[in-house]
Amino acid sequence: MRLWISITILTLAMCLSLIMFMLLPPKSLTLAAGARGGAYALMAERYRDVLARDGIEVVILYTDGSQDNATLLSEGGIDAAFLQAGVFVAPGHAEAIGGVFYEAMIFLARSDHDIPSNPALWRDLRISSGRPGSGTAAAFRDFQEAVGLSQNANEHLELGFAQSVFALEAGGIDLAFLVSSIEAPYLAQAFSSDGLTLLQLSYADAISRHLDYADLVSIPTGAVSLEPVQPQTSQTMLALKAQLAINPQLHPALVNRLTMAAKELHSGRDILTERGVFPSPQGIGMPINNVARQLIQEGPTTWHNLLPYWAAAQVNRMLLLTLPILLLLVPLLRVVPMMYAYFRGWQVWKHYGRIREIETQIGTHTSAHELATLSEELELVDRRISRLKLPLPYRQTAYHARMHIDLVRKHIAHLEAQTS
């Protein structure tokens, strides 16, 4: 007995150890950002610092932007990436943590410009519209289509953000198009220059209706810079939601940590958004991870305060998986005892048919030989019932059957005494 107890305890301990080993997440993840010094890269560094508190190493992969990041996600070569709204990822290759911050669609021009505020009228301008592979280039293509502007109406230069600002100051281009966080470092140079200004678009609301992944945001006078004042008047701008996307196979515990980091880093107030707007599961154009959705909408559960982060994430997942199973098991648990009781009773009841047959064959005209034969058959049924190994609660049925057999036996003995 002690040996079986020891084996059982050892087996349970091994199973528990195996489960704990399977629950442990990887100690690192690869996060695709953007170009060094850009908004995505700076944000990735902040994620790295937050996740380091839990011993998770974030390996930052610097890329040319959202298009490159989408390709890497489609190929399964990274764990997570920042993506600009409107950038396509092949179905089944990515899920979203949520939208994490707004990236304004910024049009920079020289202060003495004569560029029409209606973008449909732009002609023969030298426009920096983003490098190939960047989300900026993809957004400008969609913007041109939304306003009805031909690709050939203007000259397009493939410059980076910092190069665009420098070229605009030097007079090498007429317009710089940027999709960026309004607080990006490379914009500080542009906003501090008296020679550059934000170009305010007319009909921004109408344009947003044709560019369905763009939102409208308001930026008050002087919100960017007070010396010089930028913008010089309150503006309504087009903005895109930057989203944090993940590989669908990413360990749930790492999804948990990325989501909690997003809540910590993006839930505050900034120039373009009020407090609590981000992270957001709405309007991101990509399937959202269920673990992330629950954490964003409902917040962390009690388990997050009681257990290590990797265990808390798995407990929530296991509860979601086991609840439907329990709903099925509870009715079954009621049926099983009834089935067991029926089976035990049936072991006795199946003999009642023969007992009844023997009883009906006994009569005043039954010969002594026939009575002896019936008596032997009755004894055989009695022995079969007596050999049944029934649990104590189910023995009463066997006792009743044997009492019935005893009554038939006495009847046979009575008739045998009369015939002798």
ChimeraX attribute file (.defattr): number of C-alpha atoms within 10 A of each C-alpha:
attribute: neighborCount
match mode: 1-to-1
recipient: residues
	/A:1	6
	/A:2	7
	/A:3	8
	/A:4	9
	/A:5	10
	/A:6	11
	/A:7	12
	/A:8	12
	/A:9	12
	/A:10	12
	/A:11	12
	/A:12	12
	/A:13	12
	/A:14	12
	/A:15	12
	/A:16	12
	/A:17	12
	/A:18	11
	/A:19	11
	/A:20	12
	/A:21	10
	/A:22	9
	/A:23	17
	/A:24	14
	/A:25	16
	/A:26	13
	/A:27	12
	/A:28	15
	/A:29	18
	/A:30	16
	/A:31	25
	/A:32	33
	/A:33	28
	/A:34	28
	/A:35	18
	/A:36	13
	/A:37	14
	/A:38	21
	/A:39	20
	/A:40	26
	/A:41	22
	/A:42	17
	/A:43	15
	/A:44	23
	/A:45	15
	/A:46	14
	/A:47	21
	/A:48	20
	/A:49	14
	/A:50	21
	/A:51	18
	/A:52	14
	/A:53	9
	/A:54	13
	/A:55	10
	/A:56	18
	/A:57	18
	/A:58	22
	/A:59	16
	/A:60	20
	/A:61	18
	/A:62	19
	/A:63	19
	/A:64	18
	/A:65	27
	/A:66	28
	/A:67	23
	/A:68	22
	/A:69	31
	/A:70	27
	/A:71	17
	/A:72	20
	/A:73	24
	/A:74	18
	/A:75	13
	/A:76	16
	/A:77	13
	/A:78	22
	/A:79	24
	/A:80	31
	/A:81	29
	/A:82	25
	/A:83	29
	/A:84	32
	/A:85	24
	/A:86	21
	/A:87	19
	/A:88	16
	/A:89	20
	/A:90	11
	/A:91	10
	/A:92	11
	/A:93	18
	/A:94	26
	/A:95	23
	/A:96	27
	/A:97	31
	/A:98	29
	/A:99	28
	/A:100	23
	/A:101	25
	/A:102	26
	/A:103	24
	/A:104	23
	/A:105	21
	/A:106	21
	/A:107	19
	/A:108	24
	/A:109	26
	/A:110	23
	/A:111	13
	/A:112	9
	/A:113	13
	/A:114	9
	/A:115	16
	/A:116	14
	/A:117	13
	/A:118	13
	/A:119	18
	/A:120	16
	/A:121	12
	/A:122	14
	/A:123	15
	/A:124	11
	/A:125	14
	/A:126	17
	/A:127	23
	/A:128	30
	/A:129	27
	/A:130	26
	/A:131	17
	/A:132	16
	/A:133	17
	/A:134	24
	/A:135	27
	/A:136	26
	/A:137	23
	/A:138	19
	/A:139	25
	/A:140	18
	/A:141	16
	/A:142	16
	/A:143	19
	/A:144	16
	/A:145	16
	/A:146	17
	/A:147	18
	/A:148	12
	/A:149	17
	/A:150	13
	/A:151	11
	/A:152	9
	/A:153	13
	/A:154	14
	/A:155	15
	/A:156	18
	/A:157	15
	/A:158	14
	/A:159	19
	/A:160	21
	/A:161	23
	/A:162	15
	/A:163	14
	/A:164	26
	/A:165	27
	/A:166	16
	/A:167	17
	/A:168	22
	/A:169	18
	/A:170	12
	/A:171	13
	/A:172	14
	/A:173	21
	/A:174	21
	/A:175	25
	/A:176	28
	/A:177	22
	/A:178	26
	/A:179	26
	/A:180	24
	/A:181	22
	/A:182	23
	/A:183	15
	/A:184	15
	/A:185	14
	/A:186	18
	/A:187	19
	/A:188	13
	/A:189	13
	/A:190	23
	/A:191	22
	/A:192	17
	/A:193	15
	/A:194	14
	/A:195	15
	/A:196	20
	/A:197	22
	/A:198	20
	/A:199	21
	/A:200	20
	/A:201	18
	/A:202	15
	/A:203	13
	/A:204	17
	/A:205	16
	/A:206	11
	/A:207	21
	/A:208	19
	/A:209	12
	/A:210	14
	/A:211	19
	/A:212	14
	/A:213	19
	/A:214	25
	/A:215	20
	/A:216	15
	/A:217	16
	/A:218	14
	/A:219	18
	/A:220	15
	/A:221	15
	/A:222	15
	/A:223	17
	/A:224	20
	/A:225	14
	/A:226	13
	/A:227	11
	/A:228	14
	/A:229	16
	/A:230	23
	/A:231	20
	/A:232	16
	/A:233	14
	/A:234	14
	/A:235	17
	/A:236	17
	/A:237	23
	/A:238	23
	/A:239	25
	/A:240	24
	/A:241	26
	/A:242	25
	/A:243	24
	/A:244	25
	/A:245	29
	/A:246	28
	/A:247	23
	/A:248	20
	/A:249	12
	/A:250	17
	/A:251	18
	/A:252	23
	/A:253	22
	/A:254	22
	/A:255	25
	/A:256	23
	/A:257	20
	/A:258	21
	/A:259	25
	/A:260	20
	/A:261	19
	/A:262	24
	/A:263	19
	/A:264	14
	/A:265	17
	/A:266	19
	/A:267	19
	/A:268	14
	/A:269	12
	/A:270	14
	/A:271	15
	/A:272	20
	/A:273	17
	/A:274	11
	/A:275	10
	/A:276	12
	/A:277	14
	/A:278	24
	/A:279	29
	/A:280	23
	/A:281	22
	/A:282	13
	/A:283	14
	/A:284	23
	/A:285	18
	/A:286	22
	/A:287	16
	/A:288	20
	/A:289	21
	/A:290	15
	/A:291	18
	/A:292	26
	/A:293	19
	/A:294	16
	/A:295	16
	/A:296	20
	/A:297	11
	/A:298	9
	/A:299	13
	/A:300	16
	/A:301	13
	/A:302	9
	/A:303	15
	/A:304	17
	/A:305	10
	/A:306	10
	/A:307	12
	/A:308	12
	/A:309	19
	/A:310	22
	/A:311	19
	/A:312	21
	/A:313	24
	/A:314	19
	/A:315	16
	/A:316	17
	/A:317	15
	/A:318	11
	/A:319	12
	/A:320	11
	/A:321	11
	/A:322	11
	/A:323	11
	/A:324	10
	/A:325	11
	/A:326	13
	/A:327	10
	/A:328	11
	/A:329	12
	/A:330	10
	/A:331	10
	/A:332	11
	/A:333	11
	/A:334	10
	/A:335	11
	/A:336	11
	/A:337	11
	/A:338	10
	/A:339	11
	/A:340	11
	/A:341	12
	/A:342	13
	/A:343	12
	/A:344	19
	/A:345	17
	/A:346	13
	/A:347	15
	/A:348	22
	/A:349	15
	/A:350	10
	/A:351	15
	/A:352	15
	/A:353	10
	/A:354	13
	/A:355	20
	/A:356	13
	/A:357	11
	/A:358	19
	/A:359	19
	/A:360	10
	/A:361	13
	/A:362	17
	/A:363	12
	/A:364	9
	/A:365	10
	/A:366	14
	/A:367	14
	/A:368	16
	/A:369	10
	/A:370	13
	/A:371	20
	/A:372	14
	/A:373	13
	/A:374	21
	/A:375	19
	/A:376	13
	/A:377	15
	/A:378	20
	/A:379	15
	/A:380	12
	/A:381	18
	/A:382	20
	/A:383	12
	/A:384	12
	/A:385	19
	/A:386	16
	/A:387	8
	/A:388	13
	/A:389	11
	/A:390	17
	/A:391	9
	/A:392	7
	/A:393	9
	/A:394	15
	/A:395	16
	/A:396	13
	/A:397	17
	/A:398	20
	/A:399	14
	/A:400	12
	/A:401	19
	/A:402	19
	/A:403	13
	/A:404	16
	/A:405	22
	/A:406	15
	/A:407	12
	/A:408	21
	/A:409	18
	/A:410	12
	/A:411	14
	/A:412	21
	/A:413	14
	/A:414	11
	/A:415	18
	/A:416	16
	/A:417	9
	/A:418	9
	/A:419	11
	/A:420	6
